[in-house]
Amino acid sequence: MSASDPPEPSSDGPGVGPHPPPWPDDDRLDPELLAIGDHRNVVDHYRYWKREEIVADLARRSHGFHVAIENWEHDFNIGTVVRNANAFGAAGVHIVGRRRWNRRGAMVTDRYLSVTHHPTIEALIGWATAEGLPLIGIDNLPGSVPLETYRLPERCVMLFGQEGPGLSTAARDAVATVCSIAQFGSTRSINAGVASGIAMHAWIRQHAAIGGPVTDE
C-alpha cells in the first residue's frame, strides 16, 4: 500500500463484530477477521473472507467488459471509474498514460480487481487485439452513436478520456465506435467518473443476469 492509499477500516464503522464461536469451517475465511470483526468496504456476502479469496471470486464472476481511462494530465476521475468498475463487475481496469493516480476516490476497491497500466494507446490496442476485444469510446463527439440505442458488444473495452479534452486523438483513431450519452442541460459534458457509471450500467442492462445481491452459486 502506498502512502497515498487510504487505510481500510478494521475496527469501527459499518460491518460486523467478532464472529461468535464456533467459527465456520471455511478455508475462505480469515481467522483474524473472525476474531476482531470485519468493517471493510465489502458486501455482506464477503464478510470475514480473506482478501485474496474475494479477488478470486470476483474474477470468477466478472463480466465480459473492461474499462480503460486515459491519464495524461490529471486523474480527478480515475478513482471513481475504478470504484464503478468494481461495483458493476468489470473484468479489469486499464490506466493509459501516467502510471500514478490518486487512489483515494477508489475507496480501496482497487484492491479487489485487476488494474493494469499501459504507457500508450498503442499498448492498450495491442493488448485488446490479442484478447479479441473491440475498443468502444465513450465521448460526446460529432458523429457519435447514442449509447441509449447502441448494442454494446458482450466482450469489449470501454475507453474514457481525460476530464475536459475527452478522448485523445490517438484514442479516437483507435476505437471501433464512439458512443455518446444523452444530455439535456446546458453543460457541455459530464465527468468521466459519472460517464463510466452510466456506460457500465448500460452494459449491465443489456447483458448481465439480474438476480439480486451476490450469493453462492
C-alpha positions as CSV (number, residue, x, y, z in Angstrom):
1,M,0.0,0.0,0.0
2,S,1.4,3.4,-1.0
3,A,1.4,6.5,1.3
4,S,-1.5,7.9,-0.8
5,D,-3.7,4.9,-0.2
6,P,-6.4,5.2,2.4
7,P,-6.5,2.7,5.2
8,E,-9.2,0.0,5.1
9,P,-11.2,0.1,8.3
10,S,-10.8,-2.9,10.5
11,S,-12.1,-2.0,14.0
12,D,-15.0,0.5,13.6
13,G,-17.6,1.8,11.2
14,P,-20.1,-0.3,9.2
15,G,-19.7,-4.0,9.2
16,V,-19.8,-6.8,11.7
17,G,-18.1,-7.6,15.0
18,P,-16.2,-10.7,16.0
19,H,-17.8,-14.0,14.9
20,P,-19.3,-15.9,17.8
21,P,-17.9,-19.4,18.3
22,P,-17.9,-21.9,16.9
23,W,-16.3,-20.4,13.8
24,P,-17.5,-21.7,10.4
25,D,-15.3,-24.4,8.8
26,D,-14.5,-22.5,5.6
27,D,-11.0,-22.0,4.3
28,R,-12.0,-18.8,2.6
29,L,-12.4,-17.0,5.9
30,D,-9.7,-15.0,7.6
31,P,-9.1,-16.1,11.3
32,E,-8.0,-12.6,12.2
33,L,-11.2,-11.0,10.9
34,L,-13.3,-13.7,12.6
35,A,-11.6,-12.7,15.9
36,I,-11.8,-8.9,15.6
37,G,-14.6,-8.3,13.3
38,D,-14.9,-7.1,9.6
39,H,-15.5,-3.5,8.9
40,R,-14.2,-3.4,5.3
41,N,-16.0,-1.8,2.4
42,V,-17.4,-5.1,1.1
43,V,-20.9,-6.6,0.7
44,D,-22.2,-8.9,3.4
45,H,-21.5,-12.0,1.3
46,Y,-17.8,-11.4,1.7
47,R,-17.7,-10.6,5.4
48,Y,-14.7,-12.4,7.1
49,W,-13.3,-13.5,3.7
50,K,-9.6,-13.3,3.1
51,R,-8.8,-10.6,0.5
52,E,-7.3,-13.0,-2.0
53,E,-10.4,-15.1,-1.8
54,I,-12.6,-12.1,-2.6
55,V,-10.3,-11.2,-5.5
56,A,-10.5,-14.8,-6.9
57,D,-14.3,-15.0,-6.5
58,L,-14.8,-11.6,-8.2
59,A,-12.6,-12.6,-11.1
60,R,-14.6,-15.8,-11.5
61,R,-17.9,-13.8,-11.5
62,S,-16.6,-10.9,-13.6
63,H,-18.4,-9.7,-16.7
64,G,-17.2,-9.6,-20.3
65,F,-16.3,-5.9,-20.4
66,H,-13.2,-4.0,-19.3
67,V,-12.8,-0.3,-18.8
68,A,-9.9,2.0,-19.7
69,I,-9.2,5.6,-19.0
70,E,-6.6,8.0,-20.3
71,N,-4.3,9.6,-17.7
72,W,-2.2,12.3,-19.4
73,E,-2.7,15.5,-17.4
74,H,-4.6,14.8,-14.2
75,D,-6.6,12.0,-12.6
76,F,-9.6,13.5,-10.9
77,N,-12.0,10.8,-12.0
78,I,-9.9,7.6,-12.1
79,G,-10.7,6.6,-8.5
80,T,-14.5,6.8,-9.3
81,V,-14.0,4.8,-12.5
82,V,-12.3,2.1,-10.5
83,R,-15.0,2.1,-7.9
84,N,-17.7,1.8,-10.5
85,A,-15.8,-1.0,-12.3
86,N,-15.7,-2.9,-9.0
87,A,-19.4,-2.3,-8.4
88,F,-20.5,-3.4,-11.8
89,G,-18.2,-6.5,-12.0
90,A,-15.8,-5.3,-14.8
91,A,-13.2,-7.9,-15.8
92,G,-10.5,-5.3,-15.3
93,V,-9.4,-1.6,-15.3
94,H,-6.7,-0.2,-17.6
95,I,-4.9,3.1,-17.0
96,V,-3.4,4.6,-20.1
97,G,-0.6,7.1,-19.8
98,R,0.8,8.1,-16.5
99,R,1.2,5.2,-14.0
100,R,0.5,7.2,-10.9
101,W,-3.1,8.1,-9.9
102,N,-4.9,9.1,-6.7
103,R,-6.4,6.0,-5.2
104,R,-8.5,7.8,-2.6
105,G,-11.5,8.1,-4.8
106,A,-11.5,4.3,-5.3
107,M,-12.3,3.7,-1.7
108,V,-9.9,0.7,-1.6
109,T,-11.9,-1.1,-4.3
110,D,-8.8,-1.3,-6.4
111,R,-7.5,-4.0,-4.0
112,Y,-10.2,-6.3,-5.3
113,L,-9.9,-6.2,-9.1
114,S,-7.2,-6.2,-11.8
115,V,-5.8,-2.7,-12.5
116,T,-3.3,-2.7,-15.5
117,H,-1.1,0.1,-16.7
118,H,-0.5,0.8,-20.4
119,P,2.0,3.6,-21.2
120,T,0.4,4.4,-24.6
121,I,-2.8,3.9,-26.5
122,E,-0.8,1.7,-28.8
123,A,0.0,-0.6,-25.9
124,L,-3.7,-0.8,-25.0
125,I,-4.6,-1.6,-28.6
126,G,-2.0,-4.4,-28.7
127,W,-3.4,-5.9,-25.5
128,A,-7.0,-5.6,-26.6
129,T,-6.3,-7.0,-30.1
130,A,-4.6,-10.0,-28.6
131,E,-7.6,-10.6,-26.3
132,G,-10.1,-10.1,-29.2
133,L,-11.7,-7.1,-27.5
134,P,-13.0,-4.2,-29.5
135,L,-12.4,-0.7,-28.1
136,I,-15.6,1.4,-27.6
137,G,-15.0,5.0,-26.9
138,I,-17.4,7.0,-24.7
139,D,-17.5,10.7,-25.5
140,N,-19.9,13.3,-26.8
141,L,-18.2,13.8,-30.2
142,P,-19.7,14.7,-33.6
143,G,-20.9,11.6,-35.4
144,S,-21.0,9.5,-32.2
145,V,-23.7,6.9,-31.7
146,P,-26.2,7.3,-28.9
147,L,-25.3,4.9,-26.1
148,E,-29.0,4.6,-25.3
149,T,-29.7,2.9,-28.7
150,Y,-26.4,1.1,-29.3
151,R,-26.0,-2.6,-28.6
152,L,-22.7,-2.9,-26.7
153,P,-20.5,-6.0,-27.5
154,E,-20.7,-8.6,-24.8
155,R,-16.9,-8.6,-24.7
156,C,-15.3,-5.2,-25.1
157,V,-13.2,-2.4,-23.6
158,M,-15.0,0.9,-22.9
159,L,-12.5,3.7,-23.2
160,F,-12.8,7.1,-21.5
161,G,-10.8,10.2,-22.0
162,Q,-9.5,12.9,-19.6
163,E,-11.8,15.4,-18.0
164,G,-12.0,18.4,-20.3
165,P,-10.4,17.3,-23.6
166,G,-12.1,13.9,-23.6
167,L,-10.7,11.1,-25.8
168,S,-7.3,11.9,-27.2
169,T,-6.8,12.0,-31.0
170,A,-4.9,8.6,-30.8
171,A,-7.8,7.1,-28.8
172,R,-10.4,8.4,-31.3
173,D,-8.5,6.8,-34.1
174,A,-8.2,3.5,-32.2
175,V,-11.8,2.9,-31.2
176,A,-14.3,0.9,-33.3
177,T,-17.2,3.1,-32.3
178,V,-17.7,6.2,-30.2
179,C,-20.9,6.3,-28.1
180,S,-22.3,9.5,-26.6
181,I,-24.5,9.8,-23.5
182,A,-27.7,11.9,-24.0
183,Q,-27.7,15.2,-22.1
184,F,-30.5,17.7,-21.8
185,G,-29.0,20.6,-19.8
186,S,-26.6,23.5,-20.5
187,T,-23.3,21.8,-19.5
188,R,-21.1,20.7,-22.3
189,S,-20.2,17.4,-20.8
190,I,-20.3,15.2,-17.7
191,N,-17.2,14.0,-16.0
192,A,-15.6,10.7,-16.7
193,G,-16.5,9.2,-13.4
194,V,-20.2,9.8,-13.9
195,A,-20.0,8.7,-17.6
196,S,-18.3,5.5,-16.7
197,G,-21.1,4.5,-14.3
198,I,-23.7,5.3,-16.9
199,A,-21.9,3.3,-19.6
200,M,-21.2,0.3,-17.4
201,H,-24.8,0.2,-16.3
202,A,-25.8,0.3,-20.0
203,W,-23.8,-2.9,-20.5
204,I,-25.3,-4.4,-17.4
205,R,-28.9,-3.7,-18.6
206,Q,-28.0,-5.4,-22.0
207,H,-26.0,-8.4,-20.9
208,A,-26.0,-9.2,-17.1
209,A,-28.2,-11.6,-15.3
210,I,-30.1,-9.6,-12.8
211,G,-30.8,-11.6,-9.7
212,G,-30.2,-9.6,-6.5
213,P,-27.2,-9.5,-4.3
214,V,-24.2,-11.7,-4.6
215,T,-24.7,-15.2,-3.2
216,D,-23.1,-18.6,-3.5
217,E,-24.0,-20.4,-6.7
